[in-house]
Structure formats: C-alpha cells, structure tokens
Amino acid sequence: MRVPDGRQHKKSHFSDKRLTAVPLPLQQLRERLENVYNEYNRREFIRPDPLEFLLRYSSTEDREIVGLIASGLAYGRVAQILKSTEKILDVLGPAPSAYIRDVPHKELSEVLAGFKHRFTTAFEMVSILKSASTIQKEWGLLGNMLGTLVSEGTYYNALDRFVETLLEGSGMEKCSLLPRPSLGSACKRLHLFMRWMVRRDAVDPGGWEWISPSVLIVPLDVHMFRAAGVLGFTGRKTASYAAAFEITESFRAINPDDPVKYDFALTRMGIQGLQHDTLFRELFSGKAASTRAVP
C-alpha cells in the first residue's frame, strides 16, 4: 500500500459514502482527471514512496536494477519498505548494475546475509539480482528484453515471460519479489515497476522509451481500486488481474496513449486524506457515463 505520510490507513478516503456518483460525459471526466494530474503529479508529493530511490540514478542500467528492488519490496508498511530498500542500496553503492555484475555470487550472499523483508529473504534477493545482471549482460538492459517480448506478443505474455526468465536464472520456481500475471494477481508491484521505467514526466523517471506507455496496466492498490469503483470503472469485488485490466481499459478510453497517467496523482489524493479537496470532490462526485468511446 502506498502511504506517503508513513502511516498505514485502515480505510481509504475513496470509500466516503457521501460521494454520490452520477454519469459524466467522458470529456468532462478527462478534464477533471487532468486537473488532478496537474495539481498532484509533482515531485513534492513523492516522499515517502519507493519511487524516490530511482530518482537518485541517472543511468538506465542502474535505475532499472533499483526499480526492480524497490518495486519488489513494495509490500507491507511504507517505513519498512523504505528501510529495506535503503539497506540493499547501501550495499550496492553508487553504481548498482556494475556492482552486481562484478561481485561474486558468494560475496554478495555474504554481505546481504541476514537481510529480511517480511517474506523476502537474502537468498531471494541475491538470486534475483544475479539473474537480472545476467539478463543485462546478454541484452544490455532489462528493458531491451522486455521491449522485444512486448513486440513479439501481448503485454500480458511479455510480463509473464520476463518474470519466468528472471526465475529461471535465479534457480527458483517462485519468489516473493516477483508477482506473476499468469497466477491471476493484480501484480501491482510489477506494473509499478513498468510505470516507473516506461513513463517519463515530472514524477516517473522513465528510461525505456522504446516501450509505449499505451500498453501499460494500472498498478492496482486498494486506493486505486476504490477510486475506480467510485468512477464506475469496475464492479468487481476483488483487486484481481482482471480488475486491473478492466480499470485500465476505462482509463485507456479516456487517454489511449497513456492509460496509467493519472495513477500517481489519484493515489496521492486517496492516501493523504484529501476528501474535502475541491478537485477530489469534483472528480468523485461523478462517474463516467461510458468508457467505450471518447467523444
């Protein structure tokens, strides 16, 4: 759960029952979403968020490694997510990609011995990092491999194959760092990683410009799930992969070139308790009349 103020909120403000959703023309909904984006999609709203770690690195090689770590650990309390990510990055130093490439597997295991983040162990972290490094050696970038996979088939299959390749290289059948689309979960952390690396704006640093933002899927956390329900983008009861796809399709009808554009701004509003903010009230007092066609 992405919680910028460091607290774990038990109830999303998107569940405010005083909000009465009424049909809105899609053009009007788009305008309200743009207002929210322009107000909240700014770097001063990032901290504390694991995204902040990616902004430290100028090279794509380093940023994608850091993004893989930060997104993989993005479950549990935000304070612990940041602490665990920082602990790994302290070991990897200013050039994480080169460090992982050059350090022997045994030595990396020794320096990370005792690392634990909820279900994630040092063994998992070391195994996935060395697997990612192997892909970088072969492809130059993780993003190069993903770009090829996306061009050869569906985005869903590309992500699943990417995770499968990382697991094969690690010698593990499953790993707490890597959700897998074919297992049916919303894969929030994987889609968060993709958003960070593919999109480039005031918040998302990008780096993989050869992958189009149009193929991305919304990173579906509890705040976005409830927000999408209020907007009429989904009627599903659980935040599954099917729900993430359904919600993304609604956003894609509004912004086909960049369906996850509003993700950061919308979740900032929900987790910071801005239910009385004018933009929040305007947006969530209505829902899309239809998301099948944009006038």
Buried (B, 14 or more C-beta within 10 A) or exposed (E): BBBBEEEEBEEBBBBBEEBEBEEBBBEBBBEBBBBBBEBBBBEEBBEBBBBBBBBEBEBBBBBBBBBBBBBBBBBBBBEEBBEBBEBBBEBBEEBBBBBBBEBEEEEBBEBBEEBEBEEBBBBBBBBBBBBBBBBBEEBEBBBBBBBEBBEEEEBBBBBBBBBEBBBEBBEBEEBBBBBBBBEEBBBBBBBBBBBBBBBBBBBBBBBBBEBBBBBBBBBBBBBBBBBBBBBBBBEBEEBBBEBBBBBBBBBBBBBEEBBBBBBBBBBBBBBBBBBEBEBBBBBBBBBBBBBEEBE
